[in-house]
Each structure stands twice: as C-alpha cells, then as structure tokens.
C-alpha cells in the first residue's frame, strides 16, 4: 500500500477534526529571491490589497522554528540537492518559540507542487522523536506520524537541523492563495535545543529574503501583476538544504 494518496485528494469522510490535516490536492508553490529593499516594496503592495493571515499574533508577523529530520543516507537533502522531481521533508514546527502548539509535518514536493500532511503532537511525543523513537500513530496513510515511524524503523530517520526565520503572511480566498515574506533565515545544529529560548543561531547571508506564493488551481491575475518586480528571480530555494550546507561547509 502506498503511503501517499496518488491523486493528492482526501477520500470523503476520512478527516478527523482537530487531529490530522492534509492539503486537498497538490498546491503550486513558487519561490522568489530578492534583497530586503525589493521585498519591502512588494510587501507594501500586498499589504494594501490583502488581509494578513488570521493566525498572526502581531503586526510584524511571527517567527517560525522547524526541526528537520533526515535518514542515514541523507535522502531528503540529497534529493533536494539533485533536483529530483519528487522529494519529501520531515519536520516538527513551532511558532513564536512556543511549545503550546507543536506541528508534526510531512511535505511532499513534485516539481513546483506540494502536498502536506500535518497534525498536532504533545511535548512528550516531541521528545520521543528527538531521541529517535516512534510515537503513537493511526496506522494510516493519512497520518504523518505513521510516515515518521516507518522512516525511523526502516531508514534511521533522525533530527538533523533547526531552521528559523521571521514570516509575514497574507491570504486571498479565490485560488486559496497564500503569500509569505520570509526574512532572517538562520540555523542551529544543536537539535537537542529545539523549543528552548537559549538557542544560538548561525545566520545565512544577510540579503537572503524569500517570497513564497502558494495556490491551488489558479492564481488571480491582479496578484500576478501586484507581485511583478523587475529584478526578482524565481528560484529553487530550500531553507533546509542551505542550512545543512552551512555546517557541511564548516566541517
């Protein structure tokens, strides 16, 4: 049985409210790199036209901290480095350095399209995963914990790196469009410090700013025009890859 639903859609009646979430289909994810000045110009346009993400706790957005996992062969890293058509990411994610909400996520990417499975876990389950141990799961292809446990047992999945950044997010209903501005990407290889406030991070290049645009079947034309910036280039930008390389280069 394949762990992933080939169509990328959920069968009717399979969702469990408040436990497991997955995207209804593969969504487009485009990434663009530009300097801080360009990002500010774009954000001012978007801010005047779209509403901020309802989950934001302040006007300046929120911080995202993710703990990424990989197997003994560094398959996730190598797939990204090689530009393989299909590749996966395993991570635990928190917001604003708070452990009140801990998300367990598995993200599959096919070229520029993404499909994500997500659920909440508690601190005890987080600690088990940090120590390379399995957690309770639903034994279902829907459950990201099932994917984690399978990779732990068969591939030696372990935590590899912490990636953090500041994010400002905007949403637009038609097309289920989401636009995010990410700044100050930084990393730590002290994975045992995940969730602590005293992590010492190493920054990536100061000018690394990322615009991400995600949508379902279509993106409204006025948003495409809104996001036009002459010197902005669409790019393959993997925070996980760049942060791993930060320490590989130092090693």
C-alpha positions in Angstrom: 0.0 0.0 0.0 1.3 3.4 -0.9 1.7 5.8 1.9 0.7 8.7 -0.3 -2.6 9.1 -2.0 -1.7 9.3 -5.7 -4.4 11.8 -6.6 -3.4 14.1 -3.7 -7.0 14.2 -2.6 -8.7 13.0 0.6 -11.5 10.5 0.4 -14.8 11.7 1.8 -15.3 11.1 5.5 -11.7 10.4 6.3 -10.8 13.5 8.2 -10.7 13.6 11.9 -11.3 17.2 13.2 -8.5 18.7 15.2 -6.2 15.8 14.7 -4.9 15.3 11.2 -4.9 17.9 8.4 -3.8 17.4 4.8 -4.0 19.5 1.7 -6.9 18.6 -0.6 -4.6 18.4 -3.6 -1.1 19.2 -4.8 -0.7 23.0 -4.5 1.6 25.2 -6.6 4.5 26.6 -4.6 6.6 29.3 -6.3 9.6 30.8 -4.6 11.4 34.1 -5.4 14.6 35.5 -4.0 15.3 39.2 -3.7 17.0 41.7 -1.4 15.4 43.4 1.5 14.6 46.6 -0.4 12.7 44.6 -3.1 10.9 42.6 -0.5 9.8 45.7 1.3 8.4 47.2 -1.9 6.4 44.0 -2.7 5.1 43.7 0.8 3.8 47.3 0.8 1.8 46.5 -2.3 0.4 43.2 -0.9 -0.3 44.8 2.5 -2.6 47.4 0.8 -4.5 44.7 -1.1 -4.7 41.6 1.0 -5.5 40.7 4.6 -2.9 39.2 6.9 -3.1 35.6 8.0 -5.6 35.3 10.8 -3.1 33.3 12.9 -0.7 36.2 13.2 -0.1 37.4 16.7 1.2 40.9 15.8 1.6 43.4 13.0 5.1 42.3 12.3 4.1 38.7 11.6 5.6 35.7 13.5 8.6 33.5 13.9 8.8 30.0 12.5 11.1 27.4 14.0 11.4 24.0 12.4 13.3 20.9 13.3 14.1 18.9 10.1 14.8 15.2 10.1 16.6 13.0 7.6 17.7 9.4 7.3 21.1 7.7 7.5 21.6 8.3 3.7 20.5 12.0 3.9 17.9 11.2 1.3 15.9 14.4 1.8 19.0 16.5 1.5 20.3 14.6 -1.5 17.0 14.6 -3.3 16.8 18.4 -3.0 20.4 18.9 -4.0 20.0 16.7 -7.1 16.7 18.5 -8.0 14.8 15.2 -8.1 11.2 15.5 -9.3 9.7 14.0 -6.1 11.1 14.7 -2.7 10.0 14.7 0.9 10.6 16.8 4.0 10.0 15.6 7.6 9.8 18.2 10.3 8.4 19.4 13.6 7.3 23.1 13.6 6.5 25.6 16.3 5.6 29.3 16.2 6.9 32.3 18.2 9.2 29.9 20.1 6.2 28.5 21.9 5.6 24.8 22.6 1.9 25.4 23.1 1.3 24.2 19.6 3.7 21.6 18.1 3.0 20.5 14.5 4.3 17.3 13.0 4.5 17.6 9.2 5.5 15.6 6.2 5.7 17.6 3.0 6.0 16.0 -0.5 7.0 18.1 -3.4 6.6 17.2 -7.1 8.4 19.9 -9.1 6.7 23.1 -8.1 3.7 21.4 -6.5 3.4 20.5 -2.8 1.2 18.2 -0.7 1.3 18.3 3.1 0.1 16.1 6.0 0.1 17.7 9.4 -1.1 17.0 13.0 -0.5 18.3 16.5 1.7 16.4 18.9 2.5 17.0 22.5 5.8 17.6 24.3 6.2 14.0 25.3 5.8 12.9 21.7 8.2 15.6 20.5 10.9 14.3 23.0 10.4 10.7 21.7 11.1 11.8 18.1 14.1 13.9 19.2 15.5 10.7 20.6 14.8 8.6 17.5 11.8 6.8 19.0 8.4 6.2 17.5 5.2 7.8 18.7 1.6 6.5 18.7 0.0 6.7 15.2 -3.2 5.7 13.5 -1.5 3.2 11.2 -3.0 5.1 8.3 -1.6 6.7 5.2 -3.2 9.9 6.3 -1.2 10.2 9.5 2.2 11.9 9.3 3.1 10.1 12.5 2.8 6.8 10.5 5.2 8.2 7.9 7.7 9.3 10.7 7.5 5.9 12.4 8.0 4.0 9.2 11.1 6.1 8.3 12.5 5.8 11.8 12.2 2.0 11.8 13.4 1.3 8.2 15.7 4.3 7.4 17.0 5.5 10.7 15.3 8.9 10.5 16.8 11.3 13.0 16.7 15.1 13.7 19.4 17.0 11.7 19.0 20.7 11.9 16.9 23.6 13.3 15.8 26.3 10.8 14.3 29.6 12.0 13.1 32.8 10.3 10.6 35.6 10.5 7.5 35.4 8.4 4.7 37.8 7.3 1.8 36.1 5.6 -1.2 37.2 3.6 -4.2 35.2 2.2 -6.7 35.6 -0.6 -9.7 33.3 -0.8 -10.0 32.8 -4.6 -7.5 30.2 -5.6 -6.8 29.6 -1.9 -3.8 31.9 -2.4 -1.2 32.4 0.3 1.7 34.8 0.0 4.5 34.8 2.6 7.6 37.0 3.1 10.5 35.3 4.9 13.5 37.1 6.4 16.4 36.5 8.7 16.8 32.8 7.9 19.1 31.2 10.5 20.1 27.7 11.6 21.4 25.7 14.5 22.8 22.1 14.5 22.1 21.8 18.3 19.0 19.8 17.6 18.6 19.0 21.3 17.9 22.7 21.9 14.7 22.7 19.8 12.0 24.5 21.7 14.4 26.3 24.0 14.8 30.1 24.1 18.6 30.0 24.5 19.4 28.6 21.1 22.4 30.3 19.4 21.8 30.5 15.7 24.1 31.0 12.8 22.7 33.3 10.1 22.6 32.7 6.4 23.6 35.6 4.1 22.1 38.8 5.3 20.4 39.5 2.0 18.6 36.2 1.8 14.9 37.1 1.6 12.3 34.8 0.2 8.8 35.4 -1.2 6.7 32.2 -1.4 3.4 32.1 -3.4 1.1 29.1 -2.9 -2.2 28.5 -4.6 -4.5 25.7 -5.8 -5.7 25.5 -9.4 -5.2 29.2 -10.3 -3.8 32.5 -9.2 -5.8 35.7 -9.8 -4.2 37.9 -12.5 -4.2 41.0 -10.3 -2.0 39.2 -7.8 0.5 38.3 -10.6 0.6 42.0 -11.5 0.9 43.0 -7.9 4.0 40.8 -7.4 5.9 42.0 -10.5 9.4 43.2 -9.7 11.9 43.5 -12.4 14.9 42.2 -10.6 13.2 39.3 -8.8 14.1 35.8 -10.0 12.1 32.7 -9.5 14.4 30.3 -7.7 14.8 26.8 -6.2 15.3 27.9 -2.6 15.3 25.2 0.1 15.9 26.6 3.6 16.6 23.0 4.7 19.3 22.5 2.1 21.0 25.8 2.6 21.1 25.5 6.4 22.5 21.9 6.2 25.2 23.2 3.8 26.1 25.9 6.3 27.5 23.2 8.6 28.8 20.9 5.9 30.9 23.8 4.6 32.2 24.5 8.1 33.0 20.8 8.6 
